[in-house]
Amino acid sequence: MYQFLNSTCSPLQLEMFPLFIGALILSMVLGFFLLTKGGDLLSDHCSNLAESIGVPSVVVGLTIVSIATSAPELFTSIAAVSSGAQGLILGNIIGSNIANIGLILGISLFISPINTVGAVSSTQRNLLLILSFSFTGFLLFSSSQALGFWPGVILLIFISSYLILITRNALLNKNSKLVSNKSSNKDTKLNNIPLSVLMILIATSALWVGSDSLVFGAKNLASLAGVPEELIGFTLVAIGTSLPELAASISLTKKKEYTMLMGNILGSNLFNIALVGGIAGIMGPIQVSTTYPWIDYLSLLILTGLFTFWLKGKILTKSNGLMLLTLYLCATIATWMYNS
């Protein structure tokens, strides 16, 4: 898809430059739309398929849905590697995690106060904090300042171990009543399997086309504007690939599903670093491209540290939301001022 867009739109750059700019913007808008819809479809129908074949819903939520909500970031990173726009990847990973906490949680708190008591276990909080510090510390202090093959392998081992651990715990503690309810509706659910498989294929195609469209538009706009790709990834691409989380978070806040909301944000940040970063590192290496990358790293650590501290049982209000939105805005302004 990327090659098709390149061969179709590139001649316009010399012949009709304004039309070329319009094509790049349209490509990004189309990419955002397909990634959002593809992520939603993949999440919903992966859940339906898993439940149809007897996988407990709690396991579905902790594993399949968590992976599906990181699909836009994953597909965008793969497209960025294959198209030579590797600078988008680190910006997308770090920017998405910052947006999940600063922007998405900040907006959610303006809708309703959130009680974090018992929302997330201390183990998961600590894992996110350790992973964030390890990830940024490696990028900052390693001699290559690049995410390569072996760091990628370590990240994938980490996320695989995490999935196995939480799935095992969920299966040990699953409700037997849930299993009996599933068996009574077995015939109905089995009839949904072909539809779910078809929709998963459609969702995967939408993610593939959307990621290529987004990367094509973002890479060329960054090149024309003389802006580092990582900076575009930190802002525009990160916000775009976080749209599914924003929609889900607003819905969960209105329904007062605070445990699922916090779990979704934490799980998404874990998967963005470990799964997306791991696969990108193996396909890479992914080189740091900004002049002052520590600005992005510090922003990530401040927001992640604040988030995990609040998850100890604090009741969050609009004042906390204002603080998160202010920090997100400051992080965005700082990185644009010093890295552009």
N, C-alpha and C positions, 0 to 999 in steps of 0.2 A: 504493500500500500504506500509506503514511504517513497519508493522509487517511482510509482505512478504519479504521486503528487509532485515530485521533483521534476519529472519530465514534462508534466502538463503545465505547471506554474512558472518554472524557471525562465522560459522564453519571454514571459510577460515583464520580467525585471528590466530588460533593455528596451522593449517596444512600448509598453504601457505601465510605467512604474506605479501610478496610483492604483491601477487595477491589481497589480501584484501585491501591494500592501493590503488591499481589500481581501484578496484571496488568502493571505496569511492570517488575517483576523478571523475570517470565516472558517478557516481550517481549525483554529484554536477553539472557536465557539462550538463547532461540530464535535471536536474532540472531547470537550468538557461534557457535552450532552450525552454522547455515546458512552463515555466512561461512567457517568452518573447512572444512566439507565441500565447499562450492562452490569454494573456492580450490584444494583438493586435486584435485577433478575437472577443473577448468579447466587446471591445470598438467599433469596426466597426459595428458589427451586433446588438448590443444594440441600436446604433444610427439609423440603418436602420429600426429596428422594431418600435422604437418610432416614427420616421417620417412617417412610413407606416400607423400608426394608428392615425396620425394627431397631434402629439406633435411638437410644433415649434422647429426649429433647435437650436435656441439660448438657449432654456431650456434644450435641449439634451446636448449641450456643457457644460453648467454650472452644470448639475447634473449627468446624466447617464455616460457621458464620464469621468468626474472627478472621480466618484466612480470606474469605470472600470480600470482606470490607476493606482488606488491604490490596485487593486485586487491581484497582486503578493505579496505585503506586507501583505495583509489581510490573504490570504490563507497560506502563510508561517508562520504567527503568530499563526493561528489556529492549523496548523500541529505541531508547536513547543510546544504549550500547551499540546496537546494530547499525544505527545511523550516524555514529561518530559524535553524538552530542552528550558525551559522558559527564560534562559539567552540570547537566540538569539533575543528575541522579542524587548526589549528596545534598544539593539544595532542596530537592523534592522530599527526601527522607527527613532532614532536619526541619525544614519549613512545615511539613505536614504535622510533625509531632508538636511543634510550637503552636501551629494553628489549632490543633485538636484541644489543647489546654487553654491557650490565651484567647482565641477567637470563639471556638465552639462552646466551651464550658462558660466563657464569659457571657456570651449571648444567652445561653440557657438560664443563667442565674438572674437575668433580667425578666425572665418569664415566671420563674418560681424559685423560692428558697429550696435548697437541697440539703437533706440530712444524710451525712456520709457514714453514720454509725453502722458498722457491720457490712458496709458496701463491698469492700475488697479485703482479702486476707492480708496479714502483715507480710507473708511470704511473697505474694505478688507485688506488693508495694516495693519491697526491698529488691526484688529482681529487676523491676523497671529502673530503680535508682542506680543499681550496680551496673546494669547494661548501658545506661545512658552515660555514666562516668567512664566506663571502660571504652566505649565506642569513641567518644570525643577525645579522651586521653590518648588513645592509640593514634588517631588522625593528627593530633596536635604535636605529639612528641616522637613519633616514629621518624626514622631518617628519610624514608621515602615520601611521607605524608600522603600515602595512597592506600586505598582499600584493595588488597590483592587477593590471590587465590586462597592462601592458608587462613588469613583472617575471615574470609568468606566461609570456608569450611567450618571454622570454629563457631561462627554465628549460626550456621545451619544445624550443627550438632546441638547447640544451646536450645534453639527453638524446637527441635525434634524431641529433645529430652523434656522440655516444658510441656509439649503436647501429650507425650506419653504419661507424664506424671499427673496432669490434671484430668486426663481421660480415665486413668486408673482410679483416682480418688472419686471421680464422679460416678463411675460404675459401681464402686464399693458402697456408695451412699445413695444410690438411686432409689426412688420410691417404687415399691412393688405394685402399688395401685396404678402407677403410670403404665407399667407393663401390661397389666390386665386390660386397661382401657384401650391400649393399642391393639391387642389381639382381637377385641370385639369388632374393631373397624378394619380388620385386616384386608378384607376383600375390596372395600372402597379404596383403600390406600394403594393397593397393588394396581388398580386401574389407572392411577395417576402417574405411575412410573414412566411410561412412554412419553407423556406430555412433559414431565420434569426433565427427562434426558434431552428432548428436543429444545426446550427453553434454555438449558445449560449450554448447548451448542450455539444457540443464537446469542446468548449473553457473552460467550467467549469470543465469538466473531465481532460483536459490538465493541468489546474491550480492545481487541486487536486493532480494528480500524480506528477507534477513538484514540488509542495511544499513539499510533503512527501520525494521525492528523494533528494531535496536540504537539507532539515533538517537532514535526515539520514546521508548524507555525511559530512555535516558541524559539526554535533554533535560528531560524532565518530572521525573525524580528530582533533577537539578541545580537545577531551579527550586524544587521543594518544599523542598530542603535549604538553599537560599540559597547554593549553591556555584557559582562561575563555571564555565561550560561547558568552558572551556579546561582547567581542572583535572581535570574528569571525563575529558576526552579524553586528558590526559597519563597517567592511571593506568588506570582501568577499560577504556576503549575501546582504548587503546594495547596493553594486555596481551591483550585479546580478539582484536584483529586480528593480533597477532603469534603466535597459537597455531599456525598452519601452520608458521611458521619454527621454533618450538620443537620441534614433532614431527619436522620434517625434520632439525634439528640433532642431536637425540638419536640418531636413526637413523644419520646420517652418522658421528657420533662412535663409535658401537658398531662400525660397519663400517670404522673408521679411514680414512674418506674425508676427510682433513683439508683438502685443497685445495678440494674442493667445498664443505665447511662454511664456510671463510673466504670463498670467493668468493660464496656465497649471502648471508652476512651483509653483506658489503661492497656487493654488487649491490642487495640489498633497501634498504639505507640510501640509496644513490644514487637509486634509483627513487622512494622515498618523498618525498624532497625535490624532485627535478626533475620527475618525472611527475605525482605526486599534487599537489604544490605548484603546478606549472605550470597544470594543468587547473583547480584550485581558484581560482588567481589570476585566470584568464581569466573564470571564472564569477562571481567576487567583486565588489568587493574583500573580502578577509578581514582583519578588524580584530583587533589584539591586545586581549585583554579582561582580562588579569590585572594586578594592581597592580605586581608585581615580576617582569616577564617575563625579566629578565636571569638569574634563578636557573635557569630552564629552559635558557636559551641557554648559560650557563656549564657546566652539567651535561653538555649535549650535546658541547660543545667539549672538555671534559676527557676524557670517555670516548672520543670519536672520536680525539683526539690520542694517547691511550694505546694504543688499538686499532691505529692505523696505525704507531705506533712499534714495537709488538711484532711486526707483520707483516714487519719487516725480517729476521727469521730467528731469533726467540727461541723456545725450547721452553717452552711454557706448562704450568704445573702447578696443583695444587689451591690453592696459595697465591695464584696469580694469579686464580683463580676466586673465592676469598674476597675479594680486593681489589675485583673487579668487582661482586660482590653487595653488598659494603659501600657502595661508591660509589652503586650504584643505590638502595639503601635510604636513604642520606643525601639523595640528590636528591629522592626521593619525600617524605620527611618534611619537608625544607626547603620544598618548594613548597606542601605542604598547610598548614604552619604560617604562612607569610607571604602566601599568595595566597588562602586560604579566608576 
